């Protein structure tokens, strides 16, 4: 705690009362605005106790500095006398509470209440920031989904016209190879837009039987761009892995999310390996993969 007090005996009384209230804390006392500013930066208190009347300084001046430097730090006015009008002004200016020196028994409860309120407000601010970030991500997802949807319509037209061209060109025509390259490029672009639609959750779930090794190989190109050059990336695709029935877009999203989380956990670089294999679950199935049943299960990337 940071104590704004010019009288050493009053500071000692406040310290004893905090100890009596079983509030273990480190206390630093200051008497001037300059010392107060330095202590805010260097001592970094969790709470300020300020005498209303300190020569050349005082509780209201401390509140002004807090609004400028640490607006969320709680401050309690501790003073010898305070009329109701002045007390109301202190609370309106941002003080968490006020305690009279003639009634220091209130200091412990006032400190606990101010700290609890500050913690609650901090949690509220954190939740508000998370909500704002979530809304931004949702808006970005909607935008990406809208762009991907419109781009997919364009790719559909490109694919349709290349189909018509291929139907009109005989097998020996030298132009046929160029048209086939256009068609394959359109198919690859369509696959990318499907990934964007899946990530923005605008794609309808379409479960089907898929080759997991082929899916991991397709998403590998995207993963290499996402994880960067500081991380050594490899895939171990076991032959003979059974097929799975799932929505390809959703499964790709799971793999990408796992890879991005792994990248964030290795800020200084590392190694990331994605492996596919068949596994057989026994009776002691881990809770993380419930409600699977015991027996042969395949394709857990």
GIMOPE-V638933 format. One record per helix or strand of 2 or more residues. SS is the DSSP state (2 for helix, 1 for strand). FROM is the first residue (numbers start at 0). TO is the last residue. Records with the same first field share a line. If there is no record, write none. Layout:
SS: FROM-TO, FROM-TO
//
This chain:
1: 1-3, 27-29, 46-50, 73-78, 96-99, 207-209, 230-236, 243-245, 269-275, 277-280, 294-297
2: 7-19, 32-41, 58-68, 83-92, 100-167, 174-198, 211-226, 247-263, 286-288
//
